[in-house]
Amino acid sequence: MTLPMQLLTPQWLLCLNHSTEVLENHAVLIHNDVIEAVGPRDELLNQFPQAMRVDLPGQVLMPGLINCHSHAAMNLLRGAADDLALHDWLQTRIWPLEGELADAEFVYDGTVLAAAEMLQGGITTFNDMYFYPDQVVQAALDVGSRVFAGITVIEFPTRYAAEAKQYIELGIAARDKFLNEKTVHWTVAPHAPYTVSDDTFSHMAMLAEELDLPMHCHLHETPSEVSDAVSRSGERPFDRFERLGLINERLMAIHGVHLNHQELQTMATKGATLVHCPASNLKLASGIAPVAAALKAGVNVVIGTDGAASNNKLDLWEEGRLASLLCKGASGDATAFPAGQLLMSMTCNAAKALGAEHLIGRITPGLQADLIAVAVGEAAHQLPNHNLISKLAYSGASRDVRHVWVAGVQVVQSQQLVGQRAQLVGEIMRKTQRVWQTRVEKVG
């Protein structure tokens, strides 16, 4: 699809090209799906008079946010398993609900709602781990989001697959089906140390190497995950991962709440990423991840929302603010996880974790045009504007996002989904109230 050349002229430009420099009187030229040029506004206006000009007064243009951990389809289980610890949450509520409900239709509908929620809040990319990844991808395409879908494996039977081999075969078939879609990417996604065997982990590590994909896996989420593993085998899950050769630059270790100092040092040395999901960790009483120590060690720390069943919101602005404040409070260091580093953790550093630095996460020529325009100064909570970086990091909110582009296509305009996306989301919202809510309640 050929798109008209667009020249975006914001009041402020924040490229986040591994820097938090704020530019004024600058513009960004989009040609088809790519950022063609970045430069002074008047120069680009003179150079490209044929481009469609999009004025963004009172707004900052920045890279789209990247949600590094989600279970998008679980939007349909929002509020269905609240106020439970992780073990009870999984075994008494989530797994029984999924056993009855989590089919292809469930995954598509839930992911449509999640992708819409994320786009309207400025999340242009989400990294997902769930069943039926073909439905996750189709939903993302229909709503207009960029997605990293997981070749997900859990070693017990579900409605999706019966055994590890089948999970992997179905995941690879889904990847092959969407191989030519520019906004669709993949990870290998073994669920967790307590649900995946050594043989399967080794197989998936080999698959990650062969297909050049990141590995996306829960690790050290709760104290019992670690203590139970030690009781069974005498080995901490992290040590097991190291023995299997999984601690490397491909690994995105989700949660990492109970990683120790030596484990963090090893992650930093080997280039692994910690995906911090603070709201989910707090809600499930899993603990507070050692983010200050991770950052001090040199670990790449990025942010994820987790699913709506354990967070209730897919709001990366709120998640990031919570991550920074928890880090400061838990460490006793008010300078830890500062505003600029936080914004980079949700953009360029997140892209690095996904092996996608060459595609997304920054505003620079040659990268995909995944951009958001955020209002500054239109509402009471946005004023005054002493420091734009701090304002975005600590006062920024989903409701401030005005416009969103993914691969050069404007998918949100004036806070509303554009075109048929809005109709699709409206239909599934009504279906959720009429159908899914009743089905969830029937399971009990």
C-alpha positions as MATLAB code, in Angstrom:
seq = 'MTLPMQLLTPQWLLCLNHSTEVLENHAVLIHNDVIEAVGPRDELLNQFPQAMRVDLPGQVLMPGLINCHSHAAMNLLRGAADDLALHDWLQTRIWPLEGELADAEFVYDGTVLAAAEMLQGGITTFNDMYFYPDQVVQAALDVGSRVFAGITVIEFPTRYAAEAKQYIELGIAARDKFLNEKTVHWTVAPHAPYTVSDDTFSHMAMLAEELDLPMHCHLHETPSEVSDAVSRSGERPFDRFERLGLINERLMAIHGVHLNHQELQTMATKGATLVHCPASNLKLASGIAPVAAALKAGVNVVIGTDGAASNNKLDLWEEGRLASLLCKGASGDATAFPAGQLLMSMTCNAAKALGAEHLIGRITPGLQADLIAVAVGEAAHQLPNHNLISKLAYSGASRDVRHVWVAGVQVVQSQQLVGQRAQLVGEIMRKTQRVWQTRVEKVG';
ca = [
       0.000    0.000    0.000;
       1.398    3.379   -1.031;
       0.822    6.132    1.519;
       0.940    9.888    0.960;
       4.131   11.547    2.135;
       3.456   13.097    5.566;
       5.345   15.929    7.253;
       4.669   16.028   10.992;
       5.373   19.386   12.632;
       5.161   19.135   16.435;
       5.955   21.843   18.958;
       8.565   19.543   20.510;
      10.398   16.545   19.096;
      11.801   13.829   21.357;
      13.728   11.324   19.228;
      14.968    9.152   22.138;
      17.853    8.065   19.952;
      19.699    6.944   23.126;
      19.404   10.574   24.222;
      16.731   12.722   25.867;
      17.487   15.864   23.880;
      14.315   17.869   23.218;
      14.160   19.660   19.866;
      11.927   22.591   18.967;
      10.951   23.844   15.507;
      11.741   20.458   13.986;
       9.733   18.125   11.783;
       9.609   14.462   10.774;
       8.977   13.290    7.227;
       7.241    9.931    6.770;
       7.383    8.189    3.395;
       5.221    5.077    3.266;
       6.112    3.104    6.415;
       9.522    4.678    7.072;
      10.914    7.817    8.679;
      12.473    9.519    5.670;
      13.961   12.628    7.262;
      14.271   14.524   10.547;
      15.329   18.149   10.587;
      14.506   21.823   11.085;
      10.864   22.487   10.227;
      11.405   25.271    7.695;
      14.068   23.293    5.828;
      11.838   20.245    5.452;
       8.822   22.364    4.492;
      10.854   23.939    1.703;
      12.409   20.652    0.644;
       9.148   18.669    0.543;
       6.328   21.064   -0.416;
       4.324   18.132   -1.811;
       4.122   16.379    1.565;
       0.844   16.426    3.500;
       1.534   18.662    6.478;
       0.242   17.529    9.881;
       0.554   20.314   12.446;
       0.806   19.222   16.068;
       0.695   22.420   18.167;
       1.165   21.984   21.903;
       2.273   18.382   21.382;
       5.478   16.399   21.640;
       6.196   13.847   18.920;
       8.064   10.780   20.214;
       8.540    7.095   19.418;
       5.602    4.818   20.174;
       5.823    2.999   23.489;
       6.768   -0.698   23.546;
       5.037   -3.022   26.009;
       7.588   -5.788   26.595;
       5.286   -8.312   28.277;
       1.594   -8.980   27.765;
      -1.010  -11.710   27.614;
      -3.345   -9.606   25.485;
      -6.237  -12.062   25.191;
      -6.605  -12.046   28.968;
      -8.386   -8.700   28.660;
     -11.528  -10.865   28.698;
     -10.557  -12.029   32.209;
     -10.075   -8.535   33.628;
     -11.420   -8.585   37.181;
     -12.214  -12.316   37.125;
      -9.441  -13.379   39.515;
      -8.618  -10.439   41.735;
      -7.078  -10.415   45.222;
      -5.326  -13.782   44.970;
      -1.669  -14.796   45.242;
      -0.071  -16.130   42.058;
      -0.382  -19.842   42.897;
      -4.085  -19.570   43.763;
      -4.678  -17.081   40.944;
      -3.344  -19.572   38.390;
      -4.592  -22.863   39.768;
      -8.022  -21.956   41.134;
      -9.085  -19.267   38.663;
      -7.010  -18.618   35.546;
      -6.212  -22.145   34.380;
      -9.804  -23.387   34.935;
     -11.191  -20.339   33.093;
      -8.764  -20.802   30.222;
      -9.560  -24.518   30.106;
     -13.212  -23.710   29.472;
     -12.920  -20.542   27.393;
      -9.534  -19.958   25.756;
     -10.208  -20.960   22.158;
      -9.378  -19.099   18.949;
     -12.438  -16.842   19.217;
     -11.577  -15.894   22.803;
      -7.998  -15.035   21.845;
      -8.974  -12.929   18.827;
     -11.648  -10.942   20.666;
      -9.544  -10.363   23.771;
      -6.537   -9.288   21.726;
      -8.592   -6.834   19.667;
      -9.709   -5.121   22.874;
      -6.185   -5.144   24.307;
      -4.563   -3.806   21.124;
      -7.123   -0.988   20.973;
      -6.560   -0.080   24.620;
      -2.807   -0.048   24.103;
      -2.876    1.974   20.870;
      -5.096    4.654   22.375;
      -2.586    4.901   25.230;
       0.407    5.273   22.916;
       1.645    1.657   22.907;
       2.451    0.908   19.271;
       4.157   -2.464   19.900;
       3.293   -5.256   22.318;
       5.272   -8.413   23.058;
       2.775  -11.207   23.675;
       2.784  -14.680   25.180;
      -0.401  -16.662   24.681;
      -2.105  -19.528   22.881;
      -3.341  -19.257   19.263;
      -0.655  -16.759   18.197;
      -2.211  -16.701   14.709;
      -5.287  -15.083   16.292;
      -3.109  -12.681   18.297;
      -1.448  -11.599   15.067;
      -4.694  -11.284   13.110;
      -6.190   -9.127   15.850;
      -3.112   -6.884   15.911;
      -3.237   -6.500   12.129;
      -6.950   -5.694   12.160;
      -6.547   -3.016   14.829;
      -3.275   -1.677   13.402;
      -0.729   -2.504   16.099;
       2.778   -3.899   15.767;
       3.137   -7.231   17.558;
       5.812   -9.625   18.703;
       3.882  -12.878   18.993;
       5.186  -15.759   21.036;
       5.746  -19.316   19.865;
       4.336  -20.225   23.254;
       4.890  -23.529   25.052;
       3.474  -24.806   28.325;
       3.818  -28.503   29.084;
       0.288  -29.443   29.871;
      -2.676  -29.823   27.514;
      -4.909  -26.858   26.737;
      -7.601  -26.208   24.163;
      -4.770  -25.065   21.884;
      -2.338  -27.999   22.028;
      -1.689  -31.276   23.824;
       2.107  -31.388   24.219;
       5.264  -29.350   23.702;
       5.895  -30.649   20.192;
       2.434  -29.580   19.052;
       2.748  -26.116   20.655;
       5.983  -25.576   18.752;
       4.622  -26.899   15.446;
       1.527  -24.680   15.683;
       3.648  -21.656   16.589;
       6.012  -22.143   13.648;
       3.053  -22.636   11.286;
       1.579  -19.335   12.508;
       4.929  -17.609   11.971;
       5.155  -18.967    8.438;
       1.599  -17.818    7.681;
       2.411  -14.165    8.473;
       6.012  -14.100    7.291;
       5.490  -11.174    4.889;
       3.697   -8.833    7.299;
       5.978   -5.896    8.179;
       4.363   -5.239   11.552;
       4.448   -8.884   12.708;
       7.468  -10.297   14.545;
       8.066  -13.351   16.703;
       9.688  -14.636   19.867;
      10.102  -18.110   21.304;
       8.088  -18.088   24.512;
       8.454  -21.026   26.896;
       6.096  -20.182   29.753;
       8.156  -20.671   32.934;
      10.688  -22.949   34.663;
       7.901  -24.756   36.530;
       5.902  -25.555   33.360;
       8.662  -26.401   30.836;
      11.187  -29.264   30.810;
      14.926  -29.098   30.187;
      14.538  -30.828   26.832;
      11.938  -28.327   25.668;
      13.995  -25.371   26.877;
      16.996  -26.694   24.939;
      14.869  -27.218   21.843;
      13.491  -23.694   22.063;
      16.930  -22.195   22.596;
      18.069  -23.942   19.418;
      14.960  -22.651   17.633;
      15.717  -19.107   18.785;
      19.207  -19.395   17.295;
      17.998  -20.888   14.029;
      15.244  -18.294   13.513;
      17.178  -15.399   15.110;
      14.449  -14.673   17.678;
      14.404  -13.403   21.262;
      13.375  -15.766   24.067;
      10.540  -14.489   26.281;
      10.082  -16.397   29.584;
       8.887  -15.886   33.172;
      11.706  -16.283   35.684;
      11.962  -15.919   39.491;
       8.524  -14.349   39.817;
       7.739  -15.600   43.350;
       9.688  -16.893   46.359;
       7.964  -20.284   46.098;
       9.038  -20.688   42.451;
      12.641  -20.491   43.625;
      12.310  -22.478   46.873;
      10.244  -25.248   45.260;
      12.831  -25.645   42.510;
      15.644  -25.863   45.057;
      13.669  -28.439   47.075;
      13.084  -30.578   43.972;
      16.484  -30.397   42.321;
      18.841  -28.414   44.532;
      19.068  -25.833   41.743;
      17.667  -22.314   41.480;
      15.761  -21.699   38.218;
      18.369  -19.124   37.182;
      21.172  -21.676   37.649;
      19.168  -24.130   35.579;
      18.811  -21.524   32.819;
      22.548  -20.878   32.947;
      23.304  -24.612   32.764;
      21.055  -24.863   29.689;
      22.745  -21.892   28.011;
      19.666  -19.655   28.152;
      21.245  -16.631   29.864;
      22.318  -14.587   26.863;
      21.400  -11.517   24.832;
      18.259  -13.215   23.503;
      16.698  -13.720   26.938;
      13.912  -11.461   28.141;
      13.457  -12.609   31.750;
       9.972  -11.578   32.857;
       9.496  -10.328   36.428;
      12.847  -11.376   37.949;
      11.519  -10.333   41.347;
      13.739  -12.781   43.245;
      17.012  -12.506   41.371;
      20.077  -12.040   43.563;
      23.104   -9.818   43.079;
      25.234  -12.488   41.392;
      22.420  -13.411   39.000;
      21.993   -9.774   38.027;
      25.733   -9.477   37.397;
      25.566  -12.550   35.157;
      22.609  -11.116   33.233;
      24.506   -7.875   32.670;
      27.658   -9.674   31.539;
      25.749  -11.891   29.120;
      23.416   -9.188   27.802;
      20.080  -10.559   29.094;
      17.126   -8.233   29.720;
      14.921   -7.887   32.802;
      11.256   -7.199   31.960;
       9.790   -5.408   34.978;
       6.002   -5.641   35.532;
       5.523   -3.757   38.813;
       1.719   -3.546   39.016;
       1.227   -7.271   38.441;
       3.989   -8.118   40.926;
       2.364   -5.929   43.576;
      -1.185   -7.119   42.905;
      -0.197  -10.798   43.153;
       2.023  -10.027   46.174;
       5.010  -11.498   44.343;
       7.330   -8.806   45.667;
       9.333   -5.870   44.333;
      11.967   -6.555   41.697;
      15.551   -5.409   42.477;
      15.520   -2.823   39.711;
      18.022   -0.415   41.261;
      20.534   -3.236   41.660;
      19.831   -4.436   38.119;
      20.419   -0.991   36.659;
      23.566   -0.528   38.747;
      24.864   -3.867   37.460;
      24.215   -2.760   33.870;
      21.198   -4.937   33.084;
      18.877   -3.662   30.361;
      15.625   -3.077   32.293;
      12.421   -2.622   30.299;
       8.742   -2.410   31.236;
       5.735   -4.666   30.676;
       2.135   -4.453   31.813;
       1.532   -8.219   32.025;
      -2.091   -9.148   31.241;
      -5.242   -7.358   32.345;
      -6.160  -10.343   34.540;
      -3.256   -9.553   36.873;
      -2.917   -5.817   36.324;
      -6.373   -4.625   35.222;
      -4.826   -1.894   33.036;
      -2.628   -1.877   29.962;
      -1.231    1.595   30.634;
       2.520    1.863   30.130;
       2.652    5.474   31.359;
       1.271    4.389   34.706;
       3.412    1.244   34.746;
       6.581    3.201   34.060;
       5.886    5.783   36.740;
       5.215    3.003   39.247;
       8.438    1.246   38.224;
      10.524    4.343   38.833;
       8.882    5.237   42.149;
       9.141    1.666   43.476;
      12.790    1.581   42.477;
      13.487    4.800   44.378;
      11.495    3.749   47.442;
      12.845    0.215   47.674;
      16.471    1.281   47.195;
      16.393    4.454   49.274;
      17.963    6.266   46.320;
      15.863    9.092   44.889;
      18.164    9.312   41.867;
      17.523    5.701   40.790;
      15.660    5.039   37.512;
      15.419    8.724   36.541;
      12.909   10.155   34.082;
      15.074    9.992   30.973;
      16.182    6.426   31.610;
      12.555    5.459   32.224;
      11.409    6.864   28.869;
      14.233    5.051   27.104;
      13.288    1.803   28.859;
       9.879    2.024   27.148;
      11.265    2.926   23.705;
      14.833    2.454   22.455;
      15.938    0.072   25.229;
      12.781   -2.005   24.748;
      13.537   -2.245   21.034;
      17.044   -3.453   21.903;
      15.587   -6.192   24.130;
      13.441   -7.399   21.231;
      16.345   -7.393   18.794;
      14.569   -4.625   16.890;
      16.816   -1.575   17.339;
      17.080   -1.377   13.565;
      13.278   -1.101   13.239;
      11.588    0.721   16.107;
      12.041    2.627   19.363;
      13.699    5.792   18.036;
      12.965    8.631   15.632;
      15.731    8.507   13.077;
      15.780    8.114    9.272;
      15.370    4.553    8.061;
      13.365    3.246   10.998;
       9.685    2.358   10.929;
       7.349    5.303   11.469;
       5.851    4.168   14.791;
       5.120    7.527   16.387;
       2.870    9.145   18.968;
       1.866   12.760   19.527;
       1.295   13.594   23.197;
      -0.503   16.748   24.334;
       1.407   18.995   26.707;
      -0.368   21.846   28.480;
      -3.994   21.136   27.527;
      -5.041   19.865   30.962;
      -4.423   20.860   34.571;
      -2.280   17.800   35.334;
       0.106   18.784   32.517;
       1.020   22.221   33.847;
       3.417   23.876   34.354;
       6.060   22.579   31.941;
       9.346   23.046   33.787;
      10.928   19.888   32.389;
       9.382   18.031   29.447;
      11.185   14.751   30.174;
      10.059   14.675   33.808;
       6.572   15.732   32.820;
       6.203   12.830   30.395;
       7.760   10.289   32.769;
       5.910   11.248   35.945;
       2.774   13.106   34.794;
       2.204   11.503   31.402;
      -1.059    9.618   30.973;
      -2.766    7.539   28.315;
      -5.425   10.219   27.952;
      -2.724   12.683   26.818;
      -2.004   10.689   23.633;
      -3.682   12.466   20.724;
      -2.408   10.754   17.558;
      -0.696    7.446   16.799;
       1.045    6.132   13.677;
       2.200    2.541   13.133;
       4.390    1.874   10.092;
       3.340    5.266    8.733;
      -0.404    4.575    9.011;
      -2.356    6.856   11.320;
      -4.342    4.477   13.514;
      -5.454    6.963   16.197;
      -6.559   10.502   15.422;
      -7.730   12.911   18.110;
      -7.789   10.014   20.598;
     -10.120    7.913   18.420;
      -9.319    4.794   16.409;
      -9.360    5.560   12.698;
     -11.729    3.952   10.180;
     -12.970    0.378   10.461;
     -10.857   -0.224   13.553;
     -13.349    1.733   15.630;
     -16.261   -0.281   14.243;
     -14.491   -3.608   14.914;
     -13.623   -2.658   18.494;
     -17.154   -1.413   19.124;
     -18.615   -4.701   17.909;
     -16.321   -6.740   20.155;
     -17.004   -4.505   23.138;
     -20.719   -5.163   22.724;
     -20.069   -8.880   22.249;
     -17.991   -8.922   25.424;
     -20.822   -7.431   27.457;
     -23.363   -9.772   25.875;
     -21.384  -13.022   25.523;
     -17.971  -13.200   27.205;
     -19.041  -11.741   30.517;
     -21.774  -14.386   30.787;
     -19.421  -17.201   29.796;
     -16.834  -16.201   32.389;
     -19.484  -15.974   35.090;
     -20.868  -19.419   34.184;
     -17.460  -21.019   34.735;
     -17.618  -19.548   38.247;
];
